[in-house]
Amino acid sequence: QVQLVESGGGLVQPGGSLRLSCAASGSHFSAYVMGWYRQAPGKQRERVATISNMGITNYFDPVKGRFTISKDNVNDTAYLQMNNLKPEDTAVYYCNVKLMSGSTMYEYWGQGTPVTVSS
């Protein structure tokens, strides 16, 4: 069982930066994909960025070059550094972990942290 707690959201002006954190607790695991998702009111949930246990990253095209996903293995924490924020980045951001154990996949979600980009 894994618990995920996000933090770091808030209000920022266009062009500004925020760093989101996702602290994991409750389990150790080796094979996983950790990611950040976002959902704005009235819109579909989007996969923003993912990182695997091997450090392989993938990004949603609109955030490429602006967002960076990383992880701190010592502290069991993942981060999303968001630079040059745009109003369309406004959403609730959720941390997600997909854990592979044998042929079974387990999925966990954080509670979400809101990000508002506005002048």
Contacts in CASP RR format, 6 or more apart in sequence:
PFRMAT RR
TARGET T0000
AUTHOR 0000-0000-0000
METHOD contacts of the structure
MODEL  1
QVQLVESGGGLVQPGGSLRLSCAASGSHFSAYVMGWYRQAPGKQRERVAT
ISNMGITNYFDPVKGRFTISKDNVNDTAYLQMNNLKPEDTAVYYCNVKLM
SGSTMYEYWGQGTPVTVSS
1 26 0 8 1.000
1 27 0 8 1.000
2 24 0 8 1.000
2 25 0 8 1.000
2 26 0 8 1.000
2 27 0 8 1.000
2 29 0 8 1.000
2 97 0 8 1.000
2 99 0 8 1.000
2 106 0 8 1.000
2 108 0 8 1.000
3 24 0 8 1.000
3 25 0 8 1.000
3 26 0 8 1.000
3 108 0 8 1.000
3 110 0 8 1.000
4 22 0 8 1.000
4 23 0 8 1.000
4 24 0 8 1.000
4 95 0 8 1.000
4 96 0 8 1.000
4 97 0 8 1.000
4 108 0 8 1.000
4 109 0 8 1.000
4 110 0 8 1.000
5 22 0 8 1.000
5 23 0 8 1.000
5 25 0 8 1.000
5 110 0 8 1.000
5 111 0 8 1.000
6 20 0 8 1.000
6 21 0 8 1.000
6 22 0 8 1.000
6 93 0 8 1.000
6 94 0 8 1.000
6 95 0 8 1.000
6 110 0 8 1.000
6 111 0 8 1.000
6 112 0 8 1.000
6 113 0 8 1.000
7 20 0 8 1.000
7 21 0 8 1.000
7 23 0 8 1.000
7 113 0 8 1.000
8 18 0 8 1.000
8 19 0 8 1.000
8 20 0 8 1.000
8 21 0 8 1.000
8 113 0 8 1.000
9 18 0 8 1.000
9 20 0 8 1.000
9 93 0 8 1.000
9 113 0 8 1.000
9 114 0 8 1.000
9 115 0 8 1.000
10 18 0 8 1.000
10 113 0 8 1.000
10 114 0 8 1.000
10 115 0 8 1.000
10 116 0 8 1.000
11 116 0 8 1.000
11 118 0 8 1.000
12 18 0 8 1.000
12 85 0 8 1.000
12 115 0 8 1.000
12 116 0 8 1.000
12 117 0 8 1.000
13 85 0 8 1.000
13 117 0 8 1.000
13 118 0 8 1.000
13 119 0 8 1.000
14 85 0 8 1.000
14 86 0 8 1.000
14 87 0 8 1.000
14 117 0 8 1.000
14 118 0 8 1.000
14 119 0 8 1.000
15 83 0 8 1.000
15 84 0 8 1.000
15 85 0 8 1.000
15 86 0 8 1.000
15 117 0 8 1.000
16 83 0 8 1.000
16 84 0 8 1.000
16 85 0 8 1.000
16 117 0 8 1.000
17 81 0 8 1.000
17 82 0 8 1.000
17 83 0 8 1.000
17 84 0 8 1.000
17 85 0 8 1.000
18 82 0 8 1.000
18 85 0 8 1.000
18 115 0 8 1.000
19 79 0 8 1.000
19 80 0 8 1.000
19 81 0 8 1.000
19 82 0 8 1.000
20 36 0 8 1.000
20 79 0 8 1.000
20 80 0 8 1.000
20 82 0 8 1.000
20 93 0 8 1.000
20 95 0 8 1.000
20 113 0 8 1.000
20 115 0 8 1.000
21 77 0 8 1.000
21 78 0 8 1.000
21 79 0 8 1.000
22 34 0 8 1.000
22 36 0 8 1.000
22 77 0 8 1.000
22 78 0 8 1.000
22 79 0 8 1.000
22 80 0 8 1.000
22 95 0 8 1.000
22 110 0 8 1.000
23 75 0 8 1.000
23 76 0 8 1.000
23 77 0 8 1.000
24 34 0 8 1.000
24 76 0 8 1.000
24 77 0 8 1.000
24 78 0 8 1.000
24 97 0 8 1.000
25 76 0 8 1.000
27 99 0 8 1.000
29 53 0 8 1.000
29 99 0 8 1.000
29 101 0 8 1.000
30 53 0 8 1.000
31 53 0 8 1.000
31 99 0 8 1.000
31 100 0 8 1.000
31 101 0 8 1.000
32 52 0 8 1.000
32 53 0 8 1.000
32 97 0 8 1.000
32 98 0 8 1.000
32 99 0 8 1.000
32 100 0 8 1.000
33 50 0 8 1.000
33 51 0 8 1.000
33 52 0 8 1.000
33 53 0 8 1.000
33 97 0 8 1.000
33 98 0 8 1.000
34 50 0 8 1.000
34 51 0 8 1.000
34 52 0 8 1.000
34 69 0 8 1.000
34 71 0 8 1.000
34 78 0 8 1.000
34 95 0 8 1.000
34 96 0 8 1.000
34 97 0 8 1.000
34 98 0 8 1.000
35 47 0 8 1.000
35 48 0 8 1.000
35 49 0 8 1.000
35 50 0 8 1.000
35 51 0 8 1.000
35 69 0 8 1.000
35 78 0 8 1.000
35 95 0 8 1.000
35 96 0 8 1.000
35 97 0 8 1.000
36 47 0 8 1.000
36 48 0 8 1.000
36 49 0 8 1.000
36 50 0 8 1.000
36 69 0 8 1.000
36 78 0 8 1.000
36 80 0 8 1.000
36 93 0 8 1.000
36 94 0 8 1.000
36 95 0 8 1.000
36 96 0 8 1.000
37 45 0 8 1.000
37 46 0 8 1.000
37 47 0 8 1.000
37 48 0 8 1.000
37 93 0 8 1.000
37 94 0 8 1.000
37 96 0 8 1.000
38 45 0 8 1.000
38 46 0 8 1.000
38 48 0 8 1.000
38 89 0 8 1.000
38 91 0 8 1.000
38 92 0 8 1.000
38 93 0 8 1.000
38 94 0 8 1.000
38 115 0 8 1.000
39 45 0 8 1.000
39 46 0 8 1.000
39 91 0 8 1.000
39 92 0 8 1.000
39 94 0 8 1.000
40 90 0 8 1.000
40 91 0 8 1.000
40 92 0 8 1.000
43 91 0 8 1.000
45 94 0 8 1.000
46 60 0 8 1.000
46 91 0 8 1.000
47 60 0 8 1.000
48 59 0 8 1.000
48 60 0 8 1.000
48 63 0 8 1.000
48 67 0 8 1.000
48 80 0 8 1.000
48 93 0 8 1.000
49 57 0 8 1.000
49 58 0 8 1.000
49 59 0 8 1.000
49 60 0 8 1.000
49 63 0 8 1.000
49 67 0 8 1.000
49 68 0 8 1.000
49 69 0 8 1.000
49 80 0 8 1.000
50 57 0 8 1.000
50 58 0 8 1.000
50 69 0 8 1.000
51 57 0 8 1.000
51 69 0 8 1.000
51 70 0 8 1.000
51 71 0 8 1.000
51 78 0 8 1.000
55 71 0 8 1.000
57 69 0 8 1.000
59 65 0 8 1.000
59 67 0 8 1.000
59 69 0 8 1.000
62 88 0 8 1.000
63 82 0 8 1.000
63 89 0 8 1.000
66 82 0 8 1.000
66 83 0 8 1.000
66 84 0 8 1.000
66 85 0 8 1.000
67 80 0 8 1.000
67 81 0 8 1.000
67 82 0 8 1.000
67 83 0 8 1.000
68 80 0 8 1.000
68 81 0 8 1.000
68 83 0 8 1.000
69 78 0 8 1.000
69 79 0 8 1.000
69 80 0 8 1.000
69 81 0 8 1.000
70 78 0 8 1.000
70 79 0 8 1.000
70 81 0 8 1.000
71 77 0 8 1.000
71 78 0 8 1.000
71 79 0 8 1.000
72 78 0 8 1.000
72 79 0 8 1.000
78 95 0 8 1.000
80 93 0 8 1.000
82 89 0 8 1.000
82 115 0 8 1.000
85 115 0 8 1.000
85 117 0 8 1.000
86 117 0 8 1.000
87 117 0 8 1.000
87 118 0 8 1.000
88 117 0 8 1.000
89 115 0 8 1.000
89 117 0 8 1.000
90 115 0 8 1.000
90 116 0 8 1.000
90 117 0 8 1.000
90 118 0 8 1.000
91 114 0 8 1.000
91 115 0 8 1.000
92 112 0 8 1.000
92 113 0 8 1.000
92 114 0 8 1.000
92 115 0 8 1.000
93 112 0 8 1.000
93 113 0 8 1.000
93 114 0 8 1.000
93 115 0 8 1.000
94 109 0 8 1.000
94 110 0 8 1.000
94 111 0 8 1.000
94 112 0 8 1.000
95 109 0 8 1.000
95 110 0 8 1.000
95 112 0 8 1.000
96 107 0 8 1.000
96 108 0 8 1.000
96 109 0 8 1.000
96 110 0 8 1.000
97 107 0 8 1.000
97 108 0 8 1.000
98 105 0 8 1.000
98 106 0 8 1.000
98 107 0 8 1.000
99 105 0 8 1.000
99 106 0 8 1.000
99 107 0 8 1.000
99 108 0 8 1.000
END
